[in-house]
């Protein structure tokens, strides 16, 4: 299941984080990072998914 979440995180980083943690602080941080740049959002999303 984590492989599917990582693929989703590469395509839509906030969705990947949402599927992992829900509407927590990590989700909102990922939206902010994705707005600043797509690559930081991807890195954060993959980190959140791999950490849990």
ModelCIF file with pLDDT and N, C-alpha, C, O atoms, coordinates in Angstrom:
data_MODEL
#
_entry.id   MODEL 
#
_entity.id                         1 
_entity.type                       polymer 
_entity.pdbx_number_of_molecules   1 
#
_entity_poly.entity_id                      1 
_entity_poly.type                           'polypeptide(L)' 
_entity_poly.nstd_linkage                   no 
_entity_poly.nstd_monomer                   no 
_entity_poly.pdbx_seq_one_letter_code       
;(UNK)(UNK)(UNK)(UNK)(UNK)(UNK)(UNK)(UNK)(UNK)(UNK)(UNK)(UNK)(UNK)(UNK)(UNK)(UNK)
(UNK)(UNK)(UNK)(UNK)(UNK)(UNK)(UNK)(UNK)(UNK)(UNK)(UNK)(UNK)(UNK)(UNK)(UNK)(UNK)
(UNK)(UNK)(UNK)(UNK)(UNK)(UNK)(UNK)(UNK)(UNK)(UNK)(UNK)(UNK)(UNK)(UNK)(UNK)(UNK)
(UNK)(UNK)(UNK)(UNK)
;
_entity_poly.pdbx_seq_one_letter_code_can   XXXXXXXXXXXXXXXXXXXXXXXXXXXXXXXXXXXXXXXXXXXXXXXXXXXX 
_entity_poly.pdbx_strand_id                 A 
#
loop_
_entity_poly_seq.entity_id 
_entity_poly_seq.num 
_entity_poly_seq.mon_id 
_entity_poly_seq.hetero 
1 1  UNK n 
1 2  UNK n 
1 3  UNK n 
1 4  UNK n 
1 5  UNK n 
1 6  UNK n 
1 7  UNK n 
1 8  UNK n 
1 9  UNK n 
1 10 UNK n 
1 11 UNK n 
1 12 UNK n 
1 13 UNK n 
1 14 UNK n 
1 15 UNK n 
1 16 UNK n 
1 17 UNK n 
1 18 UNK n 
1 19 UNK n 
1 20 UNK n 
1 21 UNK n 
1 22 UNK n 
1 23 UNK n 
1 24 UNK n 
1 25 UNK n 
1 26 UNK n 
1 27 UNK n 
1 28 UNK n 
1 29 UNK n 
1 30 UNK n 
1 31 UNK n 
1 32 UNK n 
1 33 UNK n 
1 34 UNK n 
1 35 UNK n 
1 36 UNK n 
1 37 UNK n 
1 38 UNK n 
1 39 UNK n 
1 40 UNK n 
1 41 UNK n 
1 42 UNK n 
1 43 UNK n 
1 44 UNK n 
1 45 UNK n 
1 46 UNK n 
1 47 UNK n 
1 48 UNK n 
1 49 UNK n 
1 50 UNK n 
1 51 UNK n 
1 52 UNK n 
#
_struct_asym.id          A 
_struct_asym.entity_id   1 
#
loop_
_ma_qa_metric.id 
_ma_qa_metric.mode 
_ma_qa_metric.name 
_ma_qa_metric.software_group_id 
_ma_qa_metric.type 
1 global pLDDT . pLDDT 
2 local  pLDDT . pLDDT 
#
_ma_qa_metric_global.metric_id      1 
_ma_qa_metric_global.metric_value   93.38 
_ma_qa_metric_global.model_id       1 
_ma_qa_metric_global.ordinal_id     1 
#
loop_
_ma_qa_metric_local.label_asym_id 
_ma_qa_metric_local.label_comp_id 
_ma_qa_metric_local.label_seq_id 
_ma_qa_metric_local.metric_id 
_ma_qa_metric_local.metric_value 
_ma_qa_metric_local.model_id 
_ma_qa_metric_local.ordinal_id 
A UNK 1  2 72.00 1 1  
A UNK 2  2 78.00 1 2  
A UNK 3  2 91.00 1 3  
A UNK 4  2 92.00 1 4  
A UNK 5  2 91.00 1 5  
A UNK 6  2 92.00 1 6  
A UNK 7  2 94.00 1 7  
A UNK 8  2 94.00 1 8  
A UNK 9  2 94.00 1 9  
A UNK 10 2 95.00 1 10 
A UNK 11 2 96.00 1 11 
A UNK 12 2 96.00 1 12 
A UNK 13 2 96.00 1 13 
A UNK 14 2 96.00 1 14 
A UNK 15 2 95.00 1 15 
A UNK 16 2 94.00 1 16 
A UNK 17 2 95.00 1 17 
A UNK 18 2 95.00 1 18 
A UNK 19 2 93.00 1 19 
A UNK 20 2 93.00 1 20 
A UNK 21 2 94.00 1 21 
A UNK 22 2 92.00 1 22 
A UNK 23 2 92.00 1 23 
A UNK 24 2 91.00 1 24 
A UNK 25 2 93.00 1 25 
A UNK 26 2 95.00 1 26 
A UNK 27 2 96.00 1 27 
A UNK 28 2 96.00 1 28 
A UNK 29 2 96.00 1 29 
A UNK 30 2 97.00 1 30 
A UNK 31 2 96.00 1 31 
A UNK 32 2 96.00 1 32 
A UNK 33 2 96.00 1 33 
A UNK 34 2 96.00 1 34 
A UNK 35 2 96.00 1 35 
A UNK 36 2 95.00 1 36 
A UNK 37 2 92.00 1 37 
A UNK 38 2 94.00 1 38 
A UNK 39 2 95.00 1 39 
A UNK 40 2 96.00 1 40 
A UNK 41 2 96.00 1 41 
A UNK 42 2 96.00 1 42 
A UNK 43 2 96.00 1 43 
A UNK 44 2 96.00 1 44 
A UNK 45 2 96.00 1 45 
A UNK 46 2 95.00 1 46 
A UNK 47 2 96.00 1 47 
A UNK 48 2 94.00 1 48 
A UNK 49 2 93.00 1 49 
A UNK 50 2 93.00 1 50 
A UNK 51 2 90.00 1 51 
A UNK 52 2 79.00 1 52 
#
loop_
_atom_site.group_PDB 
_atom_site.id 
_atom_site.type_symbol 
_atom_site.label_atom_id 
_atom_site.label_alt_id 
_atom_site.label_comp_id 
_atom_site.label_asym_id 
_atom_site.label_entity_id 
_atom_site.label_seq_id 
_atom_site.pdbx_PDB_ins_code 
_atom_site.Cartn_x 
_atom_site.Cartn_y 
_atom_site.Cartn_z 
_atom_site.occupancy 
_atom_site.B_iso_or_equiv 
_atom_site.pdbx_formal_charge 
_atom_site.auth_seq_id 
_atom_site.auth_comp_id 
_atom_site.auth_asym_id 
_atom_site.auth_atom_id 
_atom_site.pdbx_PDB_model_num 
ATOM 1   N N  . UNK A 1 1  ? 0.819  -1.201 0.000  1.00 72.00 ? 1  UNK A N  1 
ATOM 2   C CA . UNK A 1 1  ? 0.000  0.000  0.000  1.00 72.00 ? 1  UNK A CA 1 
ATOM 3   C C  . UNK A 1 1  ? 0.859  1.261  0.000  1.00 72.00 ? 1  UNK A C  1 
ATOM 4   O O  . UNK A 1 1  ? 0.453  2.275  -0.567 1.00 72.00 ? 1  UNK A O  1 
ATOM 5   N N  . UNK A 1 2  ? 2.040  1.222  0.624  1.00 78.00 ? 2  UNK A N  1 
ATOM 6   C CA . UNK A 1 2  ? 2.894  2.402  0.646  1.00 78.00 ? 2  UNK A CA 1 
ATOM 7   C C  . UNK A 1 2  ? 3.397  2.767  -0.739 1.00 78.00 ? 2  UNK A C  1 
ATOM 8   O O  . UNK A 1 2  ? 3.607  3.945  -1.027 1.00 78.00 ? 2  UNK A O  1 
ATOM 9   N N  . UNK A 1 3  ? 3.594  1.780  -1.602 1.00 91.00 ? 3  UNK A N  1 
ATOM 10  C CA . UNK A 1 3  ? 4.052  2.072  -2.960 1.00 91.00 ? 3  UNK A CA 1 
ATOM 11  C C  . UNK A 1 3  ? 2.992  2.882  -3.704 1.00 91.00 ? 3  UNK A C  1 
ATOM 12  O O  . UNK A 1 3  ? 3.326  3.816  -4.433 1.00 91.00 ? 3  UNK A O  1 
ATOM 13  N N  . UNK A 1 4  ? 1.737  2.536  -3.528 1.00 92.00 ? 4  UNK A N  1 
ATOM 14  C CA . UNK A 1 4  ? 0.653  3.287  -4.172 1.00 92.00 ? 4  UNK A CA 1 
ATOM 15  C C  . UNK A 1 4  ? 0.596  4.699  -3.617 1.00 92.00 ? 4  UNK A C  1 
ATOM 16  O O  . UNK A 1 4  ? 0.399  5.651  -4.371 1.00 92.00 ? 4  UNK A O  1 
ATOM 17  N N  . UNK A 1 5  ? 0.765  4.848  -2.314 1.00 91.00 ? 5  UNK A N  1 
ATOM 18  C CA . UNK A 1 5  ? 0.763  6.188  -1.708 1.00 91.00 ? 5  UNK A CA 1 
ATOM 19  C C  . UNK A 1 5  ? 1.934  7.020  -2.200 1.00 91.00 ? 5  UNK A C  1 
ATOM 20  O O  . UNK A 1 5  ? 1.784  8.225  -2.404 1.00 91.00 ? 5  UNK A O  1 
ATOM 21  N N  . UNK A 1 6  ? 3.090  6.413  -2.396 1.00 92.00 ? 6  UNK A N  1 
ATOM 22  C CA . UNK A 1 6  ? 4.248  7.156  -2.898 1.00 92.00 ? 6  UNK A CA 1 
ATOM 23  C C  . UNK A 1 6  ? 4.002  7.601  -4.335 1.00 92.00 ? 6  UNK A C  1 
ATOM 24  O O  . UNK A 1 6  ? 4.362  8.721  -4.699 1.00 92.00 ? 6  UNK A O  1 
ATOM 25  N N  . UNK A 1 7  ? 3.401  6.754  -5.152 1.00 94.00 ? 7  UNK A N  1 
ATOM 26  C CA . UNK A 1 7  ? 3.078  7.148  -6.528 1.00 94.00 ? 7  UNK A CA 1 
ATOM 27  C C  . UNK A 1 7  ? 2.077  8.303  -6.520 1.00 94.00 ? 7  UNK A C  1 
ATOM 28  O O  . UNK A 1 7  ? 2.224  9.255  -7.287 1.00 94.00 ? 7  UNK A O  1 
ATOM 29  N N  . UNK A 1 8  ? 1.067  8.226  -5.665 1.00 94.00 ? 8  UNK A N  1 
ATOM 30  C CA . UNK A 1 8  ? 0.103  9.325  -5.532 1.00 94.00 ? 8  UNK A CA 1 
ATOM 31  C C  . UNK A 1 8  ? 0.809  10.585 -5.043 1.00 94.00 ? 8  UNK A C  1 
ATOM 32  O O  . UNK A 1 8  ? 0.493  11.686 -5.495 1.00 94.00 ? 8  UNK A O  1 
ATOM 33  N N  . UNK A 1 9  ? 1.770  10.434 -4.118 1.00 94.00 ? 9  UNK A N  1 
ATOM 34  C CA . UNK A 1 9  ? 2.494  11.587 -3.585 1.00 94.00 ? 9  UNK A CA 1 
ATOM 35  C C  . UNK A 1 9  ? 3.336  12.266 -4.666 1.00 94.00 ? 9  UNK A C  1 
ATOM 36  O O  . UNK A 1 9  ? 3.536  13.480 -4.619 1.00 94.00 ? 9  UNK A O  1 
ATOM 37  N N  . UNK A 1 10 ? 3.824  11.508 -5.623 1.00 95.00 ? 10 UNK A N  1 
ATOM 38  C CA . UNK A 1 10 ? 4.597  12.112 -6.711 1.00 95.00 ? 10 UNK A CA 1 
ATOM 39  C C  . UNK A 1 10 ? 3.666  12.877 -7.648 1.00 95.00 ? 10 UNK A C  1 
ATOM 40  O O  . UNK A 1 10 ? 4.029  13.941 -8.150 1.00 95.00 ? 10 UNK A O  1 
ATOM 41  N N  . UNK A 1 11 ? 2.484  12.350 -7.883 1.00 96.00 ? 11 UNK A N  1 
ATOM 42  C CA . UNK A 1 11 ? 1.536  13.019 -8.779 1.00 96.00 ? 11 UNK A CA 1 
ATOM 43  C C  . UNK A 1 11 ? 0.827  14.189 -8.095 1.00 96.00 ? 11 UNK A C  1 
ATOM 44  O O  . UNK A 1 11 ? 0.745  15.282 -8.654 1.00 96.00 ? 11 UNK A O  1 
ATOM 45  N N  . UNK A 1 12 ? 0.316  13.957 -6.888 1.00 96.00 ? 12 UNK A N  1 
ATOM 46  C CA . UNK A 1 12 ? -0.404 14.981 -6.111 1.00 96.00 ? 12 UNK A CA 1 
ATOM 47  C C  . UNK A 1 12 ? 0.054  14.905 -4.654 1.00 96.00 ? 12 UNK A C  1 
ATOM 48  O O  . UNK A 1 12 ? -0.547 14.181 -3.861 1.00 96.00 ? 12 UNK A O  1 
ATOM 49  N N  . UNK A 1 13 ? 1.094  15.631 -4.295 1.00 96.00 ? 13 UNK A N  1 
ATOM 50  C CA . UNK A 1 13 ? 1.669  15.502 -2.946 1.00 96.00 ? 13 UNK A CA 1 
ATOM 51  C C  . UNK A 1 13 ? 0.669  15.668 -1.789 1.00 96.00 ? 13 UNK A C  1 
ATOM 52  O O  . UNK A 1 13 ? 0.693  14.855 -0.866 1.00 96.00 ? 13 UNK A O  1 
ATOM 53  N N  . UNK A 1 14 ? -0.208 16.687 -1.799 1.00 96.00 ? 14 UNK A N  1 
ATOM 54  C CA . UNK A 1 14 ? -1.134 16.797 -0.663 1.00 96.00 ? 14 UNK A CA 1 
ATOM 55  C C  . UNK A 1 14 ? -2.076 15.606 -0.520 1.00 96.00 ? 14 UNK A C  1 
ATOM 56  O O  . UNK A 1 14 ? -2.439 15.236 0.597  1.00 96.00 ? 14 UNK A O  1 
ATOM 57  N N  . UNK A 1 15 ? -2.470 15.010 -1.623 1.00 95.00 ? 15 UNK A N  1 
ATOM 58  C CA . UNK A 1 15 ? -3.350 13.843 -1.545 1.00 95.00 ? 15 UNK A CA 1 
ATOM 59  C C  . UNK A 1 15 ? -2.633 12.660 -0.905 1.00 95.00 ? 15 UNK A C  1 
ATOM 60  O O  . UNK A 1 15 ? -3.225 11.932 -0.109 1.00 95.00 ? 15 UNK A O  1 
ATOM 61  N N  . UNK A 1 16 ? -1.375 12.466 -1.245 1.00 94.00 ? 16 UNK A N  1 
ATOM 62  C CA . UNK A 1 16 ? -0.602 11.385 -0.635 1.00 94.00 ? 16 UNK A CA 1 
ATOM 63  C C  . UNK A 1 16 ? -0.470 11.565 0.871  1.00 94.00 ? 16 UNK A C  1 
ATOM 64  O O  . UNK A 1 16 ? -0.583 10.601 1.629  1.00 94.00 ? 16 UNK A O  1 
ATOM 65  N N  . UNK A 1 17 ? -0.231 12.797 1.301  1.00 95.00 ? 17 UNK A N  1 
ATOM 66  C CA . UNK A 1 17 ? -0.122 13.075 2.744  1.00 95.00 ? 17 UNK A CA 1 
ATOM 67  C C  . UNK A 1 17 ? -1.477 12.905 3.411  1.00 95.00 ? 17 UNK A C  1 
ATOM 68  O O  . UNK A 1 17 ? -1.558 12.355 4.509  1.00 95.00 ? 17 UNK A O  1 
ATOM 69  N N  . UNK A 1 18 ? -2.539 13.365 2.767  1.00 95.00 ? 18 UNK A N  1 
ATOM 70  C CA . UNK A 1 18 ? -3.875 13.223 3.340  1.00 95.00 ? 18 UNK A CA 1 
ATOM 71  C C  . UNK A 1 18 ? -4.229 11.757 3.547  1.00 95.00 ? 18 UNK A C  1 
ATOM 72  O O  . UNK A 1 18 ? -4.799 11.402 4.579  1.00 95.00 ? 18 UNK A O  1 
ATOM 73  N N  . UNK A 1 19 ? -3.901 10.900 2.584  1.00 93.00 ? 19 UNK A N  1 
ATOM 74  C CA . UNK A 1 19 ? -4.204 9.481  2.724  1.00 93.00 ? 19 UNK A CA 1 
ATOM 75  C C  . UNK A 1 19 ? -3.428 8.849  3.871  1.00 93.00 ? 19 UNK A C  1 
ATOM 76  O O  . UNK A 1 19 ? -3.865 7.853  4.447  1.00 93.00 ? 19 UNK A O  1 
ATOM 77  N N  . UNK A 1 20 ? -2.284 9.422  4.202  1.00 93.00 ? 20 UNK A N  1 
ATOM 78  C CA . UNK A 1 20 ? -1.451 8.865  5.277  1.00 93.00 ? 20 UNK A CA 1 
ATOM 79  C C  . UNK A 1 20 ? -1.853 9.399  6.651  1.00 93.00 ? 20 UNK A C  1 
ATOM 80  O O  . UNK A 1 20 ? -1.996 8.621  7.594  1.00 93.00 ? 20 UNK A O  1 
ATOM 81  N N  . UNK A 1 21 ? -2.038 10.723 6.778  1.00 94.00 ? 21 UNK A N  1 
ATOM 82  C CA . UNK A 1 21 ? -2.245 11.313 8.110  1.00 94.00 ? 21 UNK A CA 1 
ATOM 83  C C  . UNK A 1 21 ? -3.569 12.044 8.287  1.00 94.00 ? 21 UNK A C  1 
ATOM 84  O O  . UNK A 1 21 ? -3.900 12.416 9.413  1.00 94.00 ? 21 UNK A O  1 
ATOM 85  N N  . UNK A 1 22 ? -4.330 12.264 7.240  1.00 92.00 ? 22 UNK A N  1 
ATOM 86  C CA . UNK A 1 22 ? -5.580 13.006 7.362  1.00 92.00 ? 22 UNK A CA 1 
ATOM 87  C C  . UNK A 1 22 ? -5.333 14.504 7.384  1.00 92.00 ? 22 UNK A C  1 
ATOM 88  O O  . UNK A 1 22 ? -4.322 14.986 6.872  1.00 92.00 ? 22 UNK A O  1 
ATOM 89  N N  . UNK A 1 23 ? -6.275 15.244 7.987  1.00 92.00 ? 23 UNK A N  1 
ATOM 90  C CA . UNK A 1 23 ? -6.186 16.701 8.014  1.00 92.00 ? 23 UNK A CA 1 
ATOM 91  C C  . UNK A 1 23 ? -5.346 17.193 9.179  1.00 92.00 ? 23 UNK A C  1 
ATOM 92  O O  . UNK A 1 23 ? -5.807 18.029 9.957  1.00 92.00 ? 23 UNK A O  1 
ATOM 93  N N  . UNK A 1 24 ? -4.146 16.705 9.317  1.00 91.00 ? 24 UNK A N  1 
ATOM 94  C CA . UNK A 1 24 ? -3.251 17.126 10.389 1.00 91.00 ? 24 UNK A CA 1 
ATOM 95  C C  . UNK A 1 24 ? -2.351 18.262 9.940  1.00 91.00 ? 24 UNK A C  1 
ATOM 96  O O  . UNK A 1 24 ? -2.509 18.810 8.849  1.00 91.00 ? 24 UNK A O  1 
ATOM 97  N N  . UNK A 1 25 ? -1.422 18.599 10.788 1.00 93.00 ? 25 UNK A N  1 
ATOM 98  C CA . UNK A 1 25 ? -0.477 19.662 10.483 1.00 93.00 ? 25 UNK A CA 1 
ATOM 99  C C  . UNK A 1 25 ? 0.404  19.336 9.293  1.00 93.00 ? 25 UNK A C  1 
ATOM 100 O O  . UNK A 1 25 ? 0.780  20.231 8.536  1.00 93.00 ? 25 UNK A O  1 
ATOM 101 N N  . UNK A 1 26 ? 0.739  18.060 9.117  1.00 95.00 ? 26 UNK A N  1 
ATOM 102 C CA . UNK A 1 26 ? 1.579  17.655 7.986  1.00 95.00 ? 26 UNK A CA 1 
ATOM 103 C C  . UNK A 1 26 ? 0.864  17.913 6.661  1.00 95.00 ? 26 UNK A C  1 
ATOM 104 O O  . UNK A 1 26 ? 1.501  18.264 5.668  1.00 95.00 ? 26 UNK A O  1 
ATOM 105 N N  . UNK A 1 27 ? -0.437 17.742 6.646  1.00 96.00 ? 27 UNK A N  1 
ATOM 106 C CA . UNK A 1 27 ? -1.212 17.990 5.424  1.00 96.00 ? 27 UNK A CA 1 
ATOM 107 C C  . UNK A 1 27 ? -1.138 19.455 5.027  1.00 96.00 ? 27 UNK A C  1 
ATOM 108 O O  . UNK A 1 27 ? -0.867 19.782 3.871  1.00 96.00 ? 27 UNK A O  1 
ATOM 109 N N  . UNK A 1 28 ? -1.382 20.338 5.994  1.00 96.00 ? 28 UNK A N  1 
ATOM 110 C CA . UNK A 1 28 ? -1.371 21.774 5.687  1.00 96.00 ? 28 UNK A CA 1 
ATOM 111 C C  . UNK A 1 28 ? 0.035  22.260 5.343  1.00 96.00 ? 28 UNK A C  1 
ATOM 112 O O  . UNK A 1 28 ? 0.203  23.123 4.481  1.00 96.00 ? 28 UNK A O  1 
ATOM 113 N N  . UNK A 1 29 ? 1.038  21.709 6.010  1.00 96.00 ? 29 UNK A N  1 
ATOM 114 C CA . UNK A 1 29 ? 2.414  22.047 5.666  1.00 96.00 ? 29 UNK A CA 1 
ATOM 115 C C  . UNK A 1 29 ? 2.728  21.609 4.246  1.00 96.00 ? 29 UNK A C  1 
ATOM 116 O O  . UNK A 1 29 ? 3.415  22.323 3.516  1.00 96.00 ? 29 UNK A O  1 
ATOM 117 N N  . UNK A 1 30 ? 2.239  20.454 3.849  1.00 97.00 ? 30 UNK A N  1 
ATOM 118 C CA . UNK A 1 30 ? 2.495  19.975 2.502  1.00 97.00 ? 30 UNK A CA 1 
ATOM 119 C C  . UNK A 1 30 ? 1.805  20.842 1.462  1.00 97.00 ? 30 UNK A C  1 
ATOM 120 O O  . UNK A 1 30 ? 2.367  21.082 0.393  1.00 97.00 ? 30 UNK A O  1 
ATOM 121 N N  . UNK A 1 31 ? 0.624  21.307 1.747  1.00 96.00 ? 31 UNK A N  1 
ATOM 122 C CA . UNK A 1 31 ? -0.045 22.227 0.806  1.00 96.00 ? 31 UNK A CA 1 
ATOM 123 C C  . UNK A 1 31 ? 0.778  23.496 0.647  1.00 96.00 ? 31 UNK A C  1 
ATOM 124 O O  . UNK A 1 31 ? 0.948  23.991 -0.467 1.00 96.00 ? 31 UNK A O  1 
ATOM 125 N N  . UNK A 1 32 ? 1.286  24.020 1.745  1.00 96.00 ? 32 UNK A N  1 
ATOM 126 C CA . UNK A 1 32 ? 2.112  25.225 1.694  1.00 96.00 ? 32 UNK A CA 1 
ATOM 127 C C  . UNK A 1 32 ? 3.395  24.979 0.893  1.00 96.00 ? 32 UNK A C  1 
ATOM 128 O O  . UNK A 1 32 ? 3.773  25.798 0.056  1.00 96.00 ? 32 UNK A O  1 
ATOM 129 N N  . UNK A 1 33 ? 4.052  23.863 1.149  1.00 96.00 ? 33 UNK A N  1 
ATOM 130 C CA . UNK A 1 33 ? 5.273  23.542 0.415  1.00 96.00 ? 33 UNK A CA 1 
ATOM 131 C C  . UNK A 1 33 ? 4.995  23.315 -1.068 1.00 96.00 ? 33 UNK A C  1 
ATOM 132 O O  . UNK A 1 33 ? 5.802  23.702 -1.913 1.00 96.00 ? 33 UNK A O  1 
ATOM 133 N N  . UNK A 1 34 ? 3.879  22.700 -1.389 1.00 96.00 ? 34 UNK A N  1 
ATOM 134 C CA . UNK A 1 34 ? 3.529  22.471 -2.787 1.00 96.00 ? 34 UNK A CA 1 
ATOM 135 C C  . UNK A 1 34 ? 3.227  23.790 -3.492 1.00 96.00 ? 34 UNK A C  1 
ATOM 136 O O  . UNK A 1 34 ? 3.530  23.938 -4.676 1.00 96.00 ? 34 UNK A O  1 
ATOM 137 N N  . UNK A 1 35 ? 2.639  24.742 -2.786 1.00 96.00 ? 35 UNK A N  1 
ATOM 138 C CA . UNK A 1 35 ? 2.393  26.051 -3.384 1.00 96.00 ? 35 UNK A CA 1 
ATOM 139 C C  . UNK A 1 35 ? 3.698  26.801 -3.636 1.00 96.00 ? 35 UNK A C  1 
ATOM 140 O O  . UNK A 1 35 ? 3.816  27.524 -4.625 1.00 96.00 ? 35 UNK A O  1 
ATOM 141 N N  . UNK A 1 36 ? 4.672  26.634 -2.755 1.00 95.00 ? 36 UNK A N  1 
ATOM 142 C CA . UNK A 1 36 ? 5.973  27.287 -2.945 1.00 95.00 ? 36 UNK A CA 1 
ATOM 143 C C  . UNK A 1 36 ? 6.771  26.633 -4.060 1.00 95.00 ? 36 UNK A C  1 
ATOM 144 O O  . UNK A 1 36 ? 7.550  27.300 -4.741 1.00 95.00 ? 36 UNK A O  1 
ATOM 145 N N  . UNK A 1 37 ? 6.587  25.360 -4.248 1.00 92.00 ? 37 UNK A N  1 
ATOM 146 C CA . UNK A 1 37 ? 7.298  24.642 -5.301 1.00 92.00 ? 37 UNK A CA 1 
ATOM 147 C C  . UNK A 1 37 ? 6.883  23.192 -5.288 1.00 92.00 ? 37 UNK A C  1 
ATOM 148 O O  . UNK A 1 37 ? 6.714  22.594 -4.226 1.00 92.00 ? 37 UNK A O  1 
ATOM 149 N N  . UNK A 1 38 ? 6.721  22.636 -6.452 1.00 94.00 ? 38 UNK A N  1 
ATOM 150 C CA . UNK A 1 38 ? 6.222  21.269 -6.558 1.00 94.00 ? 38 UNK A CA 1 
ATOM 151 C C  . UNK A 1 38 ? 7.196  20.255 -5.950 1.00 94.00 ? 38 UNK A C  1 
ATOM 152 O O  . UNK A 1 38 ? 6.768  19.307 -5.292 1.00 94.00 ? 38 UNK A O  1 
ATOM 153 N N  . UNK A 1 39 ? 8.487  20.448 -6.164 1.00 95.00 ? 39 UNK A N  1 
ATOM 154 C CA . UNK A 1 39 ? 9.508  19.506 -5.679 1.00 95.00 ? 39 UNK A CA 1 
ATOM 155 C C  . UNK A 1 39 ? 9.550  19.450 -4.154 1.00 95.00 ? 39 UNK A C  1 
ATOM 156 O O  . UNK A 1 39 ? 9.592  18.348 -3.607 1.00 95.00 ? 39 UNK A O  1 
ATOM 157 N N  . UNK A 1 40 ? 9.542  20.586 -3.429 1.00 96.00 ? 40 UNK A N  1 
ATOM 158 C CA . UNK A 1 40 ? 9.498  20.478 -1.952 1.00 96.00 ? 40 UNK A CA 1 
ATOM 159 C C  . UNK A 1 40 ? 8.264  19.743 -1.439 1.00 96.00 ? 40 UNK A C  1 
ATOM 160 O O  . UNK A 1 40 ? 8.342  19.030 -0.438 1.00 96.00 ? 40 UNK A O  1 
ATOM 161 N N  . UNK A 1 41 ? 7.136  19.909 -2.107 1.00 96.00 ? 41 UNK A N  1 
ATOM 162 C CA . UNK A 1 41 ? 5.923  19.185 -1.730 1.00 96.00 ? 41 UNK A CA 1 
ATOM 163 C C  . UNK A 1 41 ? 6.079  17.686 -1.909 1.00 96.00 ? 41 UNK A C  1 
ATOM 164 O O  . UNK A 1 41 ? 5.626  16.906 -1.071 1.00 96.00 ? 41 UNK A O  1 
ATOM 165 N N  . UNK A 1 42 ? 6.719  17.279 -3.003 1.00 96.00 ? 42 UNK A N  1 
ATOM 166 C CA . UNK A 1 42 ? 6.952  15.853 -3.252 1.00 96.00 ? 42 UNK A CA 1 
ATOM 167 C C  . UNK A 1 42 ? 7.894  15.281 -2.201 1.00 96.00 ? 42 UNK A C  1 
ATOM 168 O O  . UNK A 1 42 ? 7.637  14.210 -1.651 1.00 96.00 ? 42 UNK A O  1 
ATOM 169 N N  . UNK A 1 43 ? 8.976  15.987 -1.922 1.00 96.00 ? 43 UNK A N  1 
ATOM 170 C CA . UNK A 1 43 ? 9.949  15.505 -0.940 1.00 96.00 ? 43 UNK A CA 1 
ATOM 171 C C  . UNK A 1 43 ? 9.292  15.332 0.419  1.00 96.00 ? 43 UNK A C  1 
ATOM 172 O O  . UNK A 1 43 ? 9.495  14.315 1.081  1.00 96.00 ? 43 UNK A O  1 
ATOM 173 N N  . UNK A 1 44 ? 8.513  16.310 0.836  1.00 96.00 ? 44 UNK A N  1 
ATOM 174 C CA . UNK A 1 44 ? 7.843  16.230 2.137  1.00 96.00 ? 44 UNK A CA 1 
ATOM 175 C C  . UNK A 1 44 ? 6.834  15.089 2.157  1.00 96.00 ? 44 UNK A C  1 
ATOM 176 O O  . UNK A 1 44 ? 6.748  14.360 3.145  1.00 96.00 ? 44 UNK A O  1 
ATOM 177 N N  . UNK A 1 45 ? 6.073  14.927 1.085  1.00 96.00 ? 45 UNK A N  1 
ATOM 178 C CA . UNK A 1 45 ? 5.064  13.870 1.036  1.00 96.00 ? 45 UNK A CA 1 
ATOM 179 C C  . UNK A 1 45 ? 5.707  12.490 1.124  1.00 96.00 ? 45 UNK A C  1 
ATOM 180 O O  . UNK A 1 45 ? 5.238  11.634 1.875  1.00 96.00 ? 45 UNK A O  1 
ATOM 181 N N  . UNK A 1 46 ? 6.768  12.270 0.369  1.00 95.00 ? 46 UNK A N  1 
ATOM 182 C CA . UNK A 1 46 ? 7.446  10.972 0.413  1.00 95.00 ? 46 UNK A CA 1 
ATOM 183 C C  . UNK A 1 46 ? 8.051  10.744 1.793  1.00 95.00 ? 46 UNK A C  1 
ATOM 184 O O  . UNK A 1 46 ? 8.036  9.622  2.299  1.00 95.00 ? 46 UNK A O  1 
ATOM 185 N N  . UNK A 1 47 ? 8.581  11.793 2.401  1.00 96.00 ? 47 UNK A N  1 
ATOM 186 C CA . UNK A 1 47 ? 9.155  11.673 3.753  1.00 96.00 ? 47 UNK A CA 1 
ATOM 187 C C  . UNK A 1 47 ? 8.083  11.283 4.777  1.00 96.00 ? 47 UNK A C  1 
ATOM 188 O O  . UNK A 1 47 ? 8.309  10.413 5.618  1.00 96.00 ? 47 UNK A O  1 
ATOM 189 N N  . UNK A 1 48 ? 6.916  11.931 4.701  1.00 94.00 ? 48 UNK A N  1 
ATOM 190 C CA . UNK A 1 48 ? 5.835  11.601 5.632  1.00 94.00 ? 48 UNK A CA 1 
ATOM 191 C C  . UNK A 1 48 ? 5.371  10.160 5.457  1.00 94.00 ? 48 UNK A C  1 
ATOM 192 O O  . UNK A 1 48 ? 5.133  9.456  6.439  1.00 94.00 ? 48 UNK A O  1 
ATOM 193 N N  . UNK A 1 49 ? 5.244  9.724  4.214  1.00 93.00 ? 49 UNK A N  1 
ATOM 194 C CA . UNK A 1 49 ? 4.771  8.367  3.949  1.00 93.00 ? 49 UNK A CA 1 
ATOM 195 C C  . UNK A 1 49 ? 5.814  7.340  4.398  1.00 93.00 ? 49 UNK A C  1 
ATOM 196 O O  . UNK A 1 49 ? 5.466  6.316  4.986  1.00 93.00 ? 49 UNK A O  1 
ATOM 197 N N  . UNK A 1 50 ? 7.073  7.610  4.125  1.00 93.00 ? 50 UNK A N  1 
ATOM 198 C CA . UNK A 1 50 ? 8.140  6.649  4.487  1.00 93.00 ? 50 UNK A CA 1 
ATOM 199 C C  . UNK A 1 50 ? 8.354  6.603  5.994  1.00 93.00 ? 50 UNK A C  1 
ATOM 200 O O  . UNK A 1 50 ? 8.736  5.564  6.532  1.00 93.00 ? 50 UNK A O  1 
ATOM 201 N N  . UNK A 1 51 ? 8.113  7.714  6.679  1.00 90.00 ? 51 UNK A N  1 
ATOM 202 C CA . UNK A 1 51 ? 8.353  7.774  8.125  1.00 90.00 ? 51 UNK A CA 1 
ATOM 203 C C  . UNK A 1 51 ? 7.340  6.949  8.900  1.00 90.00 ? 51 UNK A C  1 
ATOM 204 O O  . UNK A 1 51 ? 7.690  6.373  9.930  1.00 90.00 ? 51 UNK A O  1 
ATOM 205 N N  . UNK A 1 52 ? 6.114  6.872  8.445  1.00 79.00 ? 52 UNK A N  1 
ATOM 206 C CA . UNK A 1 52 ? 5.068  6.182  9.208  1.00 79.00 ? 52 UNK A CA 1 
ATOM 207 C C  . UNK A 1 52 ? 4.941  4.752  8.798  1.00 79.00 ? 52 UNK A C  1 
ATOM 208 O O  . UNK A 1 52 ? 4.108  4.026  9.341  1.00 79.00 ? 52 UNK A O  1 
#
